[in-house]
Amino acid sequence: MLQLIDVGKQSVDAYREIVGEEAVLELKKLAEPLRGLRLAHVNATPYGGGVSELLRSVVPLERDLGINADWRVISGDEKFFNVTKKFHNALQGMEGPLKKEDEETYFVYNIRNAQLFDTEYDVVIVHDPQPAAIRAFFKAFHPKSSTKWVWRCHIDTSQPNPAYWNFLKDFIDDYEAVVFTMPEFVPPDFKHQKMFFIPPAIDPLSPKNLPLPEDLAKKLLAWLGMYPEERFITQVSRFDPWKDPFGAIEVWRMVKKEFPDLHLALVGSMALDDPEGWEIYGRIMEVDNQEHHLHVFTNLTGVSNIEVNAFQKLASVVIQNSIREGFGLVVSEALWKETPVVAGKTGGIQMQLAEGGGFLVSSIEECAERVIYLLKNPEEAKIIGRQGKEGVRKNFLITRLLRDELRCLASVL
């Protein structure tokens, strides 16, 4: 049996004051014909990264609406996750051949997980490439199954490595529906009979996004070694080449020429399915040991969601120096706290900053210039931050994502 992840309880009614009565009633109306539906979400890891955070919020709300929703995680070892990280990078455009031994590893673990998936559901939503082949092998083991399958892609596949995409596409074609974050992420020439576009969203009632009193936020960061008198900027992300943490360090070095006492906090999450992250983390720590005012924190060194909340709230500017980005939930998280954002002009970040909240940039130099501008104009920075919060309220809260997902579920039944 695939690992079943425990989640808490939450009610859609709790969001009424944030999103309004009409939005809550719409959710209940959409969910009514789906009551009793047996639904499984399947992904690669129970912690680290945006997908696991989304599921931790979405699954309790689906249950509250009468859907029998579960969250299950596939099994795999370092060898498998090294291969799937190659898939992740290649689908976002990294060049290189797909090796036969990597294909075999991918097959072996997807077959194994399909064998472990012995619970019957009405609908299964498979998240990202790691478990994408499960459907094909599950159908082979259970030819009479009436389960409907949805593949949900959270990454930017607009310019995928052809070798990897062509391999994966054979499995994706058979899904009853596919979901991308935005139309621009659909691979070239890919067609499907049922395609949806559902951007991710943040949960305003999660520990990472709850209103945090400023004095408590300062105490939390002081406990980690960041003190109230220290002005800082931060980047919150996985340690991933596409997030370009070394570029973020270069931005900070440029800004320090005008603000010598400025600190940089790199706050990263280490995920079970990301062996590459450990290697990048090690390289960052080598830089950290040589740099004054550079701080590196992870979920393994005392940083949980509540501390991330404090970093995003108290930072003068949040940067997200992504080269490629599926969405970048950290942008909306920062904007929800009215903190201005300077971020790479890529992927879903562009959607989040479309109605204000910060600046889109195309180079390290431009990023540094915008950070300097915001530091020099703190009152304007506050106005920009407030604009960003309202954009998130309209477009990127968990209730909107839940609405879109309910419509998707109804369409495949």
RODRENKE-957855 format. One record per residue (C-alpha): x, y, z; residue in three letters; chain; residue number from 0. Coordinates in pm, whole numbers, plus 50000, padded with zeros to 5 digits. Example, Ala and Ser with C-alpha at 12.3 -4.5 7.8 and 13.67 -1.06 7.14 Angstrom:
REM residues 2
px, py, pz, rest, kette, nr
51230, 49550, 50780, ALA, A, 0;
51367, 49894, 50714, SER, A, 1;
END
This chain:
REM residues 413
px, py, pz, rest, kette, nr
50000, 50000, 50000, MET, A, 0;
50128, 50347, 49916, LEU, A, 1;
50206, 50554, 50224, GLN, A, 2;
49901, 50742, 50351, LEU, A, 3;
49983, 51091, 50480, ILE, A, 4;
49800, 51224, 50784, ASP, A, 5;
49652, 51572, 50751, VAL, A, 6;
49466, 51798, 50989, GLY, A, 7;
49110, 51926, 50980, LYS, A, 8;
48991, 52252, 50828, GLN, A, 9;
48656, 52401, 50728, SER, A, 10;
48585, 52610, 50421, VAL, A, 11;
48370, 52828, 50648, ASP, A, 12;
48689, 52944, 50820, ALA, A, 13;
48781, 53135, 50502, TYR, A, 14;
48457, 53334, 50485, ARG, A, 15;
48605, 53652, 50636, GLU, A, 16;
48898, 53642, 50395, ILE, A, 17;
48733, 53555, 50062, VAL, A, 18;
48368, 53642, 50125, GLY, A, 19;
48039, 53457, 50159, GLU, A, 20;
47986, 53415, 49785, GLU, A, 21;
48312, 53228, 49730, ALA, A, 22;
48239, 52985, 50015, VAL, A, 23;
47886, 52916, 49892, LEU, A, 24;
48019, 52850, 49542, GLU, A, 25;
48255, 52585, 49679, LEU, A, 26;
47972, 52409, 49860, LYS, A, 27;
47754, 52417, 49550, LYS, A, 28;
48029, 52273, 49329, LEU, A, 29;
48107, 52002, 49584, ALA, A, 30;
47750, 51885, 49639, GLU, A, 31;
47737, 51642, 49341, PRO, A, 32;
48084, 51514, 49437, LEU, A, 33;
47994, 51413, 49794, ARG, A, 34;
48118, 51062, 49867, GLY, A, 35;
48370, 51069, 49582, LEU, A, 36;
48679, 50857, 49655, ARG, A, 37;
48977, 51073, 49558, LEU, A, 38;
49351, 51016, 49591, ALA, A, 39;
49633, 51263, 49540, HIS, A, 40;
49966, 51092, 49463, VAL, A, 41;
50303, 51267, 49476, ASN, A, 42;
50667, 51200, 49557, ALA, A, 43;
50724, 51352, 49902, THR, A, 44;
50527, 51447, 50214, PRO, A, 45;
50743, 51752, 50288, TYR, A, 46;
50955, 52013, 50112, GLY, A, 47;
50835, 52208, 49810, GLY, A, 48;
50508, 52359, 49697, GLY, A, 49;
50315, 52043, 49604, VAL, A, 50;
50326, 51894, 49953, SER, A, 51;
50221, 52229, 50100, GLU, A, 52;
49926, 52249, 49862, LEU, A, 53;
49810, 51898, 49946, LEU, A, 54;
49836, 51958, 50319, ARG, A, 55;
49582, 52239, 50277, SER, A, 56;
49363, 52106, 49995, VAL, A, 57;
49295, 51754, 50124, VAL, A, 58;
49134, 51866, 50455, PRO, A, 59;
48912, 52112, 50267, LEU, A, 60;
48803, 51843, 50021, GLU, A, 61;
48713, 51621, 50316, ARG, A, 62;
48519, 51906, 50475, ASP, A, 63;
48314, 51931, 50155, LEU, A, 64;
48218, 51563, 50171, GLY, A, 65;
48483, 51417, 49939, ILE, A, 66;
48668, 51110, 50068, ASN, A, 67;
49011, 51249, 49983, ALA, A, 68;
49343, 51083, 50062, ASP, A, 69;
49704, 51188, 50008, TRP, A, 70;
49944, 50908, 49921, ARG, A, 71;
50318, 50919, 49859, VAL, A, 72;
50519, 50687, 49636, ILE, A, 73;
50821, 50496, 49758, SER, A, 74;
51170, 50527, 49615, GLY, A, 75;
51536, 50534, 49706, ASP, A, 76;
51817, 50776, 49623, GLU, A, 77;
51877, 50609, 49286, LYS, A, 78;
51516, 50664, 49180, PHE, A, 79;
51499, 51023, 49301, PHE, A, 80;
51829, 51105, 49130, ASN, A, 81;
51668, 50987, 48807, VAL, A, 82;
51344, 51178, 48863, THR, A, 83;
51542, 51494, 48941, LYS, A, 84;
51698, 51452, 48597, LYS, A, 85;
51345, 51431, 48458, PHE, A, 86;
51248, 51745, 48649, HIS, A, 87;
51545, 51940, 48515, ASN, A, 88;
51511, 51807, 48160, ALA, A, 89;
51140, 51885, 48142, LEU, A, 90;
51228, 52243, 48234, GLN, A, 91;
51474, 52255, 47945, GLY, A, 92;
51806, 52115, 48064, MET, A, 93;
51991, 51944, 47779, GLU, A, 94;
52125, 51590, 47780, GLY, A, 95;
52033, 51239, 47664, PRO, A, 96;
51789, 51009, 47838, LEU, A, 97;
51999, 50708, 47934, LYS, A, 98;
51863, 50357, 47901, LYS, A, 99;
51950, 50275, 48261, GLU, A, 100;
51754, 50580, 48378, ASP, A, 101;
51452, 50464, 48179, GLU, A, 102;
51480, 50124, 48345, GLU, A, 103;
51505, 50275, 48693, THR, A, 104;
51200, 50489, 48625, TYR, A, 105;
51006, 50183, 48506, PHE, A, 106;
51110, 49962, 48798, VAL, A, 107;
50993, 50205, 49065, TYR, A, 108;
50673, 50306, 48888, ASN, A, 109;
50583, 49939, 48846, ILE, A, 110;
50660, 49879, 49214, ARG, A, 111;
50446, 50173, 49321, ASN, A, 112;
50162, 50065, 49092, ALA, A, 113;
50169, 49726, 49266, GLN, A, 114;
50155, 49898, 49604, LEU, A, 115;
49859, 50109, 49494, PHE, A, 116;
49594, 49857, 49592, ASP, A, 117;
49316, 50091, 49708, THR, A, 118;
49024, 50159, 49476, GLU, A, 119;
48940, 50524, 49407, TYR, A, 120;
48699, 50699, 49174, ASP, A, 121;
48960, 50958, 49074, VAL, A, 122;
49337, 50973, 49119, VAL, A, 123;
49533, 51295, 49069, ILE, A, 124;
49900, 51224, 49000, VAL, A, 125;
50132, 51517, 49065, HIS, A, 126;
50439, 51583, 48848, ASP, A, 127;
50665, 51341, 48654, PRO, A, 128;
50794, 51115, 48933, GLN, A, 129;
50483, 50890, 48949, PRO, A, 130;
50345, 50966, 48600, ALA, A, 131;
50376, 50607, 48473, ALA, A, 132;
50177, 50460, 48764, ILE, A, 133;
49851, 50484, 48571, ARG, A, 134;
49973, 50264, 48287, ALA, A, 135;
50100, 49990, 48516, PHE, A, 136;
49802, 50011, 48752, PHE, A, 137;
49572, 49958, 48453, LYS, A, 138;
49780, 49656, 48353, ALA, A, 139;
49738, 49506, 48700, PHE, A, 140;
49370, 49608, 48729, HIS, A, 141;
49223, 49599, 48376, PRO, A, 142;
48864, 49619, 48502, LYS, A, 143;
48925, 49930, 48715, SER, A, 144;
48696, 50224, 48638, SER, A, 145;
48920, 50478, 48811, THR, A, 146;
48965, 50809, 48629, LYS, A, 147;
49316, 50953, 48626, TRP, A, 148;
49432, 51317, 48612, VAL, A, 149;
49795, 51424, 48564, TRP, A, 150;
49881, 51753, 48733, ARG, A, 151;
50203, 51918, 48612, CYS, A, 152;
50343, 52183, 48847, HIS, A, 153;
50660, 52266, 48651, ILE, A, 154;
50738, 52478, 48345, ASP, A, 155;
50734, 52235, 48052, THR, A, 156;
50714, 52500, 47780, SER, A, 157;
51052, 52403, 47633, GLN, A, 158;
51118, 52047, 47749, PRO, A, 159;
51412, 51832, 47655, ASN, A, 160;
51257, 51631, 47365, PRO, A, 161;
51405, 51297, 47469, ALA, A, 162;
51254, 51312, 47816, TYR, A, 163;
50921, 51462, 47709, TRP, A, 164;
50866, 51210, 47429, ASN, A, 165;
50932, 50929, 47676, PHE, A, 166;
50688, 51071, 47932, LEU, A, 167;
50424, 51179, 47680, LYS, A, 168;
50335, 50818, 47600, ASP, A, 169;
50212, 50782, 47959, PHE, A, 170;
50046, 51124, 47980, ILE, A, 171;
49838, 51070, 47666, ASP, A, 172;
49631, 50800, 47839, ASP, A, 173;
49518, 51016, 48132, TYR, A, 174;
49153, 51121, 48133, GLU, A, 175;
49260, 51483, 48193, ALA, A, 176;
49578, 51686, 48230, VAL, A, 177;
49636, 52004, 48429, VAL, A, 178;
49901, 52268, 48370, PHE, A, 179;
49961, 52587, 48565, THR, A, 180;
49912, 52809, 48260, MET, A, 181;
49869, 52769, 47880, PRO, A, 182;
50226, 52882, 47821, GLU, A, 183;
50352, 52568, 47999, PHE, A, 184;
50199, 52321, 47755, VAL, A, 185;
50480, 52148, 47560, PRO, A, 186;
50498, 52229, 47189, PRO, A, 187;
50247, 52034, 46977, ASP, A, 188;
50099, 51857, 47280, PHE, A, 189;
49726, 51800, 47246, LYS, A, 190;
49485, 51638, 47490, HIS, A, 191;
49112, 51585, 47486, GLN, A, 192;
49067, 51739, 47831, LYS, A, 193;
49313, 52005, 47947, MET, A, 194;
49279, 52242, 48243, PHE, A, 195;
49484, 52536, 48363, PHE, A, 196;
49497, 52572, 48741, ILE, A, 197;
49757, 52799, 48902, PRO, A, 198;
49867, 52701, 49254, PRO, A, 199;
49766, 52911, 49553, ALA, A, 200;
49856, 52981, 49913, ILE, A, 201;
49659, 52897, 50225, ASP, A, 202;
49605, 53217, 50427, PRO, A, 203;
49524, 53008, 50735, LEU, A, 204;
49836, 52790, 50730, SER, A, 205;
50111, 52862, 50985, PRO, A, 206;
50323, 53008, 50707, LYS, A, 207;
50063, 53271, 50619, ASN, A, 208;
49867, 53344, 50937, LEU, A, 209;
49895, 53702, 51066, PRO, A, 210;
50207, 53713, 51283, LEU, A, 211;
50257, 53990, 51542, PRO, A, 212;
50575, 54181, 51468, GLU, A, 213;
50721, 54133, 51815, ASP, A, 214;
50672, 53756, 51791, LEU, A, 215;
50826, 53750, 51443, ALA, A, 216;
51132, 53931, 51578, LYS, A, 217;
51165, 53685, 51867, LYS, A, 218;
51145, 53389, 51627, LEU, A, 219;
51425, 53526, 51410, LEU, A, 220;
51634, 53624, 51712, ALA, A, 221;
51615, 53261, 51825, TRP, A, 222;
51772, 53169, 51489, LEU, A, 223;
52041, 53435, 51514, GLY, A, 224;
51879, 53716, 51311, MET, A, 225;
51830, 54023, 51527, TYR, A, 226;
51572, 54305, 51497, PRO, A, 227;
51830, 54574, 51425, GLU, A, 228;
51963, 54379, 51124, GLU, A, 229;
51813, 54495, 50795, ARG, A, 230;
51788, 54200, 50558, PHE, A, 231;
51657, 54069, 50229, ILE, A, 232;
51565, 53705, 50182, THR, A, 233;
51512, 53432, 49926, GLN, A, 234;
51297, 53138, 50031, VAL, A, 235;
51322, 52835, 49803, SER, A, 236;
51456, 52487, 49752, ARG, A, 237;
51828, 52469, 49689, PHE, A, 238;
51779, 52413, 49320, ASP, A, 239;
51975, 52533, 49011, PRO, A, 240;
51657, 52681, 48864, TRP, A, 241;
51613, 52902, 49175, LYS, A, 242;
51971, 53028, 49126, ASP, A, 243;
52067, 53081, 49492, PRO, A, 244;
52421, 53177, 49385, PHE, A, 245;
52271, 53451, 49170, GLY, A, 246;
52081, 53571, 49477, ALA, A, 247;
52413, 53595, 49660, ILE, A, 248;
52555, 53802, 49373, GLU, A, 249;
52253, 54035, 49392, VAL, A, 250;
52315, 54084, 49763, TRP, A, 251;
52684, 54157, 49705, ARG, A, 252;
52591, 54428, 49454, MET, A, 253;
52334, 54583, 49688, VAL, A, 254;
52586, 54581, 49976, LYS, A, 255;
52796, 54834, 49788, LYS, A, 256;
52527, 55090, 49876, GLU, A, 257;
52399, 54924, 50194, PHE, A, 258;
52711, 54773, 50360, PRO, A, 259;
52523, 54647, 50667, ASP, A, 260;
52255, 54462, 50469, LEU, A, 261;
52210, 54093, 50553, HIS, A, 262;
52093, 53813, 50322, LEU, A, 263;
51894, 53517, 50455, ALA, A, 264;
51876, 53217, 50224, LEU, A, 265;
51596, 53000, 50358, VAL, A, 266;
51572, 52661, 50191, GLY, A, 267;
51380, 52340, 50229, SER, A, 268;
51540, 52000, 50193, MET, A, 269;
51304, 51753, 50026, ALA, A, 270;
51303, 51374, 50021, LEU, A, 271;
51285, 51363, 49640, ASP, A, 272;
51568, 51611, 49574, ASP, A, 273;
51919, 51464, 49626, PRO, A, 274;
52064, 51743, 49412, GLU, A, 275;
51954, 51994, 49675, GLY, A, 276;
52203, 51854, 49925, TRP, A, 277;
52493, 51909, 49686, GLU, A, 278;
52388, 52269, 49620, ILE, A, 279;
52337, 52326, 49993, TYR, A, 280;
52694, 52211, 50057, GLY, A, 281;
52830, 52456, 49801, ARG, A, 282;
52627, 52740, 49951, ILE, A, 283;
52762, 52662, 50298, MET, A, 284;
53117, 52694, 50163, GLU, A, 285;
53028, 53050, 50054, VAL, A, 286;
52847, 53116, 50382, ASP, A, 287;
53159, 53035, 50582, ASN, A, 288;
53346, 53311, 50397, GLN, A, 289;
53079, 53583, 50396, GLU, A, 290;
52984, 53815, 50679, HIS, A, 291;
52609, 53894, 50695, HIS, A, 292;
52512, 53590, 50485, LEU, A, 293;
52285, 53344, 50667, HIS, A, 294;
52164, 53002, 50549, VAL, A, 295;
51869, 52827, 50712, PHE, A, 296;
51679, 52507, 50634, THR, A, 297;
51389, 52301, 50762, ASN, A, 298;
51653, 52073, 50915, LEU, A, 299;
51814, 52350, 51122, THR, A, 300;
51512, 52484, 51306, GLY, A, 301;
51317, 52661, 51033, VAL, A, 302;
50954, 52555, 51008, SER, A, 303;
50663, 52730, 50841, ASN, A, 304;
50619, 52978, 51124, ILE, A, 305;
50982, 53093, 51094, GLU, A, 306;
50942, 53129, 50716, VAL, A, 307;
50640, 53347, 50793, ASN, A, 308;
50863, 53567, 51010, ALA, A, 309;
51137, 53593, 50745, PHE, A, 310;
50887, 53697, 50478, GLN, A, 311;
50715, 53944, 50709, LYS, A, 312;
51027, 54121, 50837, LEU, A, 313;
51241, 54124, 50522, ALA, A, 314;
51279, 54464, 50360, SER, A, 315;
51255, 54292, 50022, VAL, A, 316;
51195, 53932, 49917, VAL, A, 317;
51383, 53820, 49609, ILE, A, 318;
51309, 53516, 49395, GLN, A, 319;
51596, 53489, 49153, ASN, A, 320;
51446, 53204, 48950, SER, A, 321;
51570, 53117, 48602, ILE, A, 322;
51274, 52885, 48536, ARG, A, 323;
50976, 52856, 48766, GLU, A, 324;
50663, 52644, 48766, GLY, A, 325;
50488, 52898, 48986, PHE, A, 326;
50688, 53005, 49290, GLY, A, 327;
50438, 53009, 49576, LEU, A, 328;
50687, 53202, 49787, VAL, A, 329;
50606, 53512, 49580, VAL, A, 330;
50240, 53508, 49683, SER, A, 331;
50340, 53420, 50039, GLU, A, 332;
50555, 53732, 50063, ALA, A, 333;
50294, 53952, 49896, LEU, A, 334;
50029, 53828, 50139, TRP, A, 335;
50246, 53977, 50414, LYS, A, 336;
50270, 54305, 50217, GLU, A, 337;
50641, 54260, 50154, THR, A, 338;
50756, 54380, 49808, PRO, A, 339;
50910, 54121, 49577, VAL, A, 340;
51180, 54141, 49311, VAL, A, 341;
51172, 53825, 49102, ALA, A, 342;
51285, 53664, 48780, GLY, A, 343;
51062, 53727, 48480, LYS, A, 344;
50969, 53365, 48428, THR, A, 345;
50683, 53120, 48458, GLY, A, 346;
50406, 53172, 48708, GLY, A, 347;
50591, 53453, 48882, ILE, A, 348;
50472, 53681, 48604, GLN, A, 349;
50109, 53596, 48686, MET, A, 350;
50157, 53679, 49053, GLN, A, 351;
50313, 54021, 48994, LEU, A, 352;
50076, 54118, 48712, ALA, A, 353;
49867, 54340, 48942, GLU, A, 354;
50154, 54492, 49138, GLY, A, 355;
50354, 54389, 49440, GLY, A, 356;
50703, 54428, 49304, GLY, A, 357;
50926, 54408, 48999, PHE, A, 358;
51002, 54148, 48734, LEU, A, 359;
51367, 54138, 48629, VAL, A, 360;
51574, 53964, 48363, SER, A, 361;
51925, 53982, 48508, SER, A, 362;
52119, 53987, 48833, ILE, A, 363;
52212, 54351, 48770, GLU, A, 364;
51849, 54453, 48719, GLU, A, 365;
51748, 54263, 49030, CYS, A, 366;
52008, 54449, 49237, ALA, A, 367;
51893, 54784, 49094, GLU, A, 368;
51531, 54717, 49192, ARG, A, 369;
51625, 54601, 49541, VAL, A, 370;
51830, 54918, 49590, ILE, A, 371;
51536, 55127, 49469, TYR, A, 372;
51299, 54969, 49721, LEU, A, 373;
51550, 55006, 50006, LEU, A, 374;
51592, 55373, 49921, LYS, A, 375;
51215, 55430, 49900, ASN, A, 376;
51061, 55248, 50198, PRO, A, 377;
50726, 55431, 50184, GLU, A, 378;
50676, 55339, 49820, GLU, A, 379;
50783, 54985, 49905, ALA, A, 380;
50499, 54967, 50158, LYS, A, 381;
50245, 55081, 49898, ILE, A, 382;
50374, 54827, 49647, ILE, A, 383;
50348, 54553, 49911, GLY, A, 384;
49986, 54641, 49991, ARG, A, 385;
49896, 54628, 49621, GLN, A, 386;
50049, 54284, 49601, GLY, A, 387;
49838, 54150, 49886, LYS, A, 388;
49514, 54248, 49714, GLU, A, 389;
49629, 54077, 49394, GLY, A, 390;
49685, 53756, 49591, VAL, A, 391;
49345, 53788, 49760, ARG, A, 392;
49176, 53804, 49419, LYS, A, 393;
49368, 53533, 49238, ASN, A, 394;
49596, 53312, 49445, PHE, A, 395;
49422, 53188, 49759, LEU, A, 396;
49350, 52821, 49826, ILE, A, 397;
48973, 52864, 49786, THR, A, 398;
49018, 52962, 49421, ARG, A, 399;
49239, 52659, 49359, LEU, A, 400;
48982, 52435, 49528, LEU, A, 401;
48706, 52580, 49307, ARG, A, 402;
48908, 52505, 48993, ASP, A, 403;
48988, 52153, 49110, GLU, A, 404;
48624, 52074, 49188, LEU, A, 405;
48532, 52173, 48833, ARG, A, 406;
48807, 51948, 48699, CYS, A, 407;
48686, 51652, 48906, LEU, A, 408;
48329, 51696, 48785, ALA, A, 409;
48444, 51694, 48424, SER, A, 410;
48617, 51354, 48439, VAL, A, 411;
48331, 51162, 48600, LEU, A, 412;
END
